[in-house]
Amino acid sequence: MNTSTNIIDDLRFLEPWTAPPLWVWVLLATIVVGVVMLIQRRNAAQRAANAAQVTAHAHEDALAELENARALMSRENSQPYGIAVSGIVRHYIERRFSIVAPRRSTEEFLIEASASSNLDPKHRQLLAEFLGACDFLKFALARAELTELEAQHQAAVRFVTETRIVPVQPEVRA
């Protein structure tokens, strides 16, 4: 039976909404900010771990690519060999030292490398000589003898090997 008192009793449930107290809003905002910060911290740690892994393996990749480039090592292929080896070393430098190398001229790159504290002076000098020889092969259309190409290859391997990241061995306690 639907009487007027039943309808009035049903309308009591339509009372206006009252906002929760301020402390509830503060608690909710604190939880949301905490969750956002936790997600950002986890993502930053994961990005750092990925970057460290890429950097740690940069020398292995470069050495493998240098070994593959040996196939180009001949007097007739001096220019392609110089281009390939220069690109490999530049890509390694970008991954290892976070110096943008592949898209810059040798002079621009060496200026940035000299300003970087990541490369020590001995390696900067070795790199300058190596890239200068590569530029000679690339732009002068010169042909190098096999002994010169082998020296160029050894300079690249030496640079990559000497600048690699040496993993820290954990201490073993007896």
BAZADREN-518531 format. One record per atom (N, C-alpha, C, O): residue in one letter; z, y, x. Coordinates in pm, whole numbers, plus 50000, padded with zeros to 5 digits. Each point is the difference from the previous one (the first is absolute). Layout:
BEGIN
AZYX/...
END
This chain:
BEGIN
M500004988350081/M500005011749919/M500005012550086/M500775001150095/N498365008249870/N499815011850081/N500575012249926/N499345006149917/T501854997050117/T500645011449933/T500005011750097/T499694998550118/S500675013249831/S499995012050084/S501064999450108/S499815005950107/T501304987149871/T501024998950105/T499524991050114/T500335002550116/N498914987449854/N499464991350105/N499035007950090/N499984998150122/I499245010649819/I499055008050078/I500765009650089/I499625001850116/I501445004349835/I500795009450080/I500674992450114/I500065005050113/D500454983249861/D500614992050107/D498964996550106/D500324999850119/D498454997549840/D498954996750097/D499625012150083/D499604998450116/L500505013749832/L499625012150072/L501015003650110/L499685007950089/R501514986449907/R500995002850104/R499504995250137/R500405005550102/F498754984649899/F499494994750126/F498935009050062/F499584997750113/L500005012549816/L499015009350050/L500625012650058/L499365010550003/E501854988750042/E500665011550061/E499275003950128/E499414991450065/P500625021449970/P499295004550120/P500574993650127/P501194996750008/W497925001650093/W500384993850126/W500825009750081/W499685011850008/T501364983450052/T500825008450087/T499794995450143/T500014988050029/A499815021450059/A499744996850141/A501254994150063/A501125003749965/P498674987150131/P501154994450070/P500655010950085/P499415010550025/P501794987050018/P500685010150082/P499275002150134/P499194991850042/L501115019350023/L499355003950125/L500164989450109/L499074997750077/W502074995949931/W500224990150106/W499054988249990/W499674993850101/V499875002849776/V499054989249983/V498655004150060/V499354992050067/W500245020549908/W498745004950056/W500065000550153/W499034996350068/V502085008249986/V500175000750146/V499944985850060/V499354997950103/L501304992749834/L499994986250048/L498584994349996/L499564993650095/L499755008749797/L498624995249987/L499095006250106/L499204993050061/A500925020149961/A499195006850102/A500324994750140/A499094998450082/T502164999149946/T500404994650130/T499404986250023/T499544997050110/I500474994849789/I499424986550011/I498505000950027/I499474992950085/V499845015849841/V498555001550018/V499685005050141/V499104994650065/V501625015549982/V499765005350135/V500294989250105/V499264998850097/G501794993549884/G500334989350094/G498934989450007/G499664995350109/V499815000849778/V498944989849997/V498745005350069/V499374992850077/V500275019749896/V498835006050064/V500175000650152/V499084996850074/M502105007349972/M500265000750144/M499964986250063/M499494998450111/L501034991649821/L499994986450052/L498574994950014/L499664993750101/I499515008949801/I498594995850006/I499285007150113/I499244993850073/Q500995019249943/Q499355007550108/Q500444994950136/Q499174998750090/R502104998549928/R500514995050127/R499384986550033/R499604997550114/R500334993849786/R499424986850022/R498525001150036/R499534993050090/N499735015749841/N498585001950031/N499815005950139/N499094996050072/A501765013649967/A499895005950133/A500294989750108/A499324999650102/A501684992049876/A500324989650097/A498864990050011/A499694995350110/Q499695001449779/Q498884990650002/Q498795006150071/Q499324993150076/R500415019849899/R498895006650071/R500275000650149/R499094997950080/A502155004949959/A500345000550142/A499854986350066/A499514999050112/A500904990649817/A499854986550055/A498534996250014/A499614993850099/N499585009949803/N498564997250009/N499365007750115/N499184994550073/A501205018249943/A499455008050109/A500424994450134/A499194999750093/A502064995949919/A500474994150126/A499244987250030/A499684997250116/Q500044995049783/Q499264987550021/Q498575002950043/Q499484993350090/V499875016549849/V498645003750039/V499995005050143/V499124996550078/T501875011849957/T500085005350136/T500264988950100/T499424999950108/A501464990849858/A500354989250091/A498804990950028/A499904994550110/H499235003849795/H498854991150018/H498745007450045/H498954993850018/A501155019250002/A498835007850039/A499444995350133/A498794999250017/H502084997750078/H499504995950132/H499324986349994/H499014997750068/E501524993349849/E499384986849987/E498595001249942/E499064993750048/D500825014649849/D498695002149939/D499045006450100/D498844996050009/A501635014050064/A499145006950097/A499554990650110/A498845000150039/L502084991850012/L499624990650107/L498974989849950/L499084996450072/A501084999049804/A499044990549943/A498635006849984/A498974993950029/E501015018549925/E498735007249983/E499355002750135/E498784999150014/L502045004250087/L499455002150134/L499374987250054/L498955000350064/E501694988549910/E499444987350045/E498674997349930/E499064994950061/N500855008449811/N498744998349926/N498915009350053/N498814996649998/A501605015250050/A499035009850051/A499384995550132/A498975005350042/R501644985050024/R499444994750125/R498574994949981/R499214999950094/A500474995949785/A498654994949973/A498945010750023/A498854996750030/L501525016049957/L499065011050022/L499895003950148/L499155008250036/M501684986150047/M500095004450138/M498784995450081/M499944988850050/S499095020349961/S498834997750084/S499405013750033/S500295010049934/R498884990250168/R499375012750042/R499185005949886/R500025012249979/E499274979649948/E499155004949892/E500815005249881/E499545008849927/N501644986050054/N500865003949887/N501125009550041/N501055000349936/S498755007250169/S501065009150049/S500445009849892/S501205001949979/Q497845004249953/Q500355009949897/Q500734993549882/Q501065004849962/P498414984449977/P500754993749890/P501384995250044/P500965000649923/Y499134994550200/Y501314995550050/Y500965011850011/Y501164999049958/G498385012150097/G500855012050013/G500475005149865/G501155004149985/I497964995749917/I500365004549864/I501044990649939/I500985004549941/A498794982550074/A500934990249940/A501385000750063/A501005000349929/V499064999950202/V501304999950069/V500755013049974/V501224999849981/S498085011450019/S500635012849970/S500584999949859/S501125004749978/G498144990149927/G500484999349861/G501224991149987/G500925003249924/I499094985750148/I501144990849993/I501265006950053/I501054999449936/V498835007250178/V501175006650060/V500455011749913/V501205002049982/R497885005649964/R500385011149913/R500724995049875/R500995005949957/H498514983449984/H500644994449881/H501414994850035/H500945001749922/Y499194992250194/Y501324995350045/Y500965011850015/Y501154999249957/I498395011750103/I500855011750020/I500465005649866/I501155004149984/E497944996149920/E500375005149868/E501084991449936/E500975005249944/R498894981750066/R500994990949940/R501315000250078/R501074999849940/R498855000550190/R501194998650084/R500795013050011/R501234999849993/F498075011550025/F500695012550029/F499905010149886/F500555011050012/S498784985649879/S499815009149886/S499345013050043/S500335010849950/I498724988250142/I499195011450042/I498614997549944/I499404989650026/V500095019949899/V498694998249940/V498965000650112/V499825010350064/A499514978549958/A499084999250113/A498554997449963/A499125006350060/P500564985149846/P498614995949983/P499035011249962/P498844999350039/R501575010849889/R499075010049951/R499995012750084/R499455010249957/R501134989550160/R500075011950083/R499204998050128/R499784988850045/S499815022550012/S499344999150129/S501064996250104/S501205001249974/T498354994350141/T500934996150105/T500885011650041/T501214998250020/E498235013749992/E500775011850042/E501085003349896/E501155002450036/E498464997649836/E500975002949893/E501134989650001/E501185003449989/F498424984350025/F500994989350000/F500945001050119/F501214998449984/L498265004350134/L500855000850119/L500955011949994/L501104999350054/I498485011549881/I500915011449982/I501174995949912/I501155003150032/E498574990049859/E501104995449913/E500874989750070/E501225000249986/A498164990950089/A500764989750072/A500905006350106/A501114995250022/S498435015450042/S500835006350103/S501195007349937/S501035001850064/A498825002449810/A501125006549931/A500974989849941/A501125003549963/S498464984150030/S500844989649940/S501004994750103/S499674998050117/S501545000049837/S501024994250089/S499934984849999/S500724993450076/N498435000949839/N499884985449991/N499314993850121/N500314988850038/L498745018550021/L499274994950116/L500575006150127/L500135012250010/D500214979450086/D500505005850124/D498835004550088/D498874995549978/P501375013150118/P498905005850080/P499134989750070/P498795002050011/K501784987150035/K499214989650068/K498954994249904/K498854998050039/H501554999549839/H499084994349902/H498995010449952/H498864996649969/R501555016050025/R499055010649963/R498875000950103/R498835001449964/Q501544997750164/Q498995000650106/Q499064988049992/Q498785001650009/L501774986649974/L499184987949988/L499065001149880/L498834996350008/L501705008849882/L499205001749879/L498895010250020/L498874997849956/A501435013350111/A498995010350025/A498864994450084/A498845002649971/E501494989850133/E498964994150085/E499184989749921/E498774999750011/F501904992249912/F499324989749921/F499045006349899/F498834996149993/L501665013649930/L499155006249898/L498865008050063/L498915000849943/G501355005250174/G498935007250070/G498884990550040/G498825003349985/A501554985050066/A498984990150037/A499264995049876/A498784997950005/C501935000149886/C499344995749875/C499035010749950/C498894996949957/D501545015750050/D499115010949958/D498755000650086/D498915002749949/F501234994750180/F498854999850088/F499014989249955/F498805002449997/L501724985949969/L499144989249953/L499375003449865/L498834996949976/K501955009449936/K499525002849865/K498975011349996/K498964998749935/F501325012250135/F499205012149981/F498975002450110/F498995006649976/A501244988250142/A499045002250108/A498924989250001/A499075000350081/L501074990449828/L499074988849992/L499864993050135/L498934995350039/A502205004350031/A500014993850132/A500114985049987/A500454994749898/R499134998650207/R500164985550006/R500954997050113/R499835004850112/A501154987349857/A501024996750099/A499794985750048/A499494991449927/E500915006450195/E499944986550055/E501124991749938/E500965005349945/L498904981750065/L500984990949942/L501385002250061/L501004998949929/T499095004150198/T501315002450064/T500655012549942/T501225000349981/E497985010049990/E500555012249939/E500484997349858/E501055005049958/L498194987349968/L500404996649864/L501274991550000/L500875001649915/E499224989550182/E501214991750010/E501215008750034/E501084997849945/A498765012050143/A501095009250033/A500405008149876/A501185002349975/Q497815001849948/Q500265007449875/Q500794991249903/Q500955004649936/H498664983050054/H500684990649911/H501444997850045/H500925000049918/Q499284998250210/Q501354997950053/Q500885012349978/Q501204998749975/A498215013350034/A500765012349974/A500475000349855/A501135004049971/A497994991949937/A500374999849858/A501114989849975/A500985003049931/V498874985150126/V501024989649982/V501325004550061/V501064997849941/R498875008350175/R501235004850068/R500705010649915/R501224999649984/F498015009949961/F500595010449916/F500704993949879/F501145003649970/V498194987549961/V500584993849880/V501244991750037/V501015000549930/T498904992150178/T501124991450041/T501215008250042/T501134996849963/E498655013850113/E501115008150048/E500665008449892/E501175003650012/T498104999549882/T500565008749895/T500454992349877/T500395006149900/R499564980850106/R500404992249882/R501515001349978/R500755003650090/I499664993449789/I501425000049966/I500584986750044/I499524989349960/V501515011450120/V500654987850046/V501144997149902/V500905008349985/P499074980249948/P501064997049903/P501354998550069/P500104994650110/V500915010449823/V501354999350053/V500554986149969/V500004995549885/Q500484997850218/Q500574986749982/Q501455001349956/Q500775007450061/P499614985649832/P501415000749956/P500904993550104/P499644990250065/E501555015649947/E500964994550096/E500584987049946/E500334998949882/V499784991450208/V500584987249964/V501424999850054/V500235001650120/R500714996449791/R501415000050040/R500454985550019/R499734991349918/A500965006750190/A500484986450030/A501384997749945/A500564989250016/
END
